[in-house]
Structures are given as C-alpha cells and as structure tokens.
Amino acid sequence: MLAVQPFYFFQLGGGLYVRGSAVAVFDIENDTYNVPVGLGIGKVVPTSTAVFNLFVEPQYTILSRGAGQPELQIFVGVNTQFVKK
C-alpha cells in the first residue's frame, strides 16, 4: 500500500479558510487505486476557554480502479484546543 496526502489551506480572514486534504491510496499488490480531490471550508472560533476548528470537505474521486471504490466522500471534523489559565 502507498498513501499520498497532499494538503492545502488558504486563509480568507476572520477565522474562515478553504482546505483540501484528500488521501490517495494505491494498492500495488492488487493493482487498485483511489485518487480523490477535496475542496472544503472551515472556521476557527475562539472562545474564552477553548478554540474550536470546524470544517466540512467533500472529496470527489477523479481516478479509481477496483471494486468498491468510493465516488464521493464527505470529510467532517471538529478540533478543540483548551486554553490554559
């Protein structure tokens, strides 16, 4: 197996950003692969006790070979960092 993850982030200001982090997977032994491309949006929200990072990123498969490969994936996440006082 070989996994390749190019990622890109572009800050828009005000905590808003555009992102992409799809993982391309190549099964070399079985000659199958899945290459998605993602484009999503996220928002960083600071509060007095924590910083929240929320995002959603649809990932569409542009190249695939083999049975059971996904055509569309939705990557959703929430990351929390707590402020030390």
Secondary structure as GFF3:
##gff-version 3
##sequence-region A 1 85
A	DSSP	beta_strand	2	4	.	.	.	ID=ss1
A	DSSP	beta_strand	8	13	.	.	.	ID=ss2
A	DSSP	beta_strand	16	20	.	.	.	ID=ss3
A	DSSP	beta_strand	24	27	.	.	.	ID=ss4
A	DSSP	beta_strand	32	38	.	.	.	ID=ss5
A	DSSP	beta_strand	40	46	.	.	.	ID=ss6
A	DSSP	beta_strand	50	65	.	.	.	ID=ss7
A	DSSP	beta_strand	72	82	.	.	.	ID=ss8
###
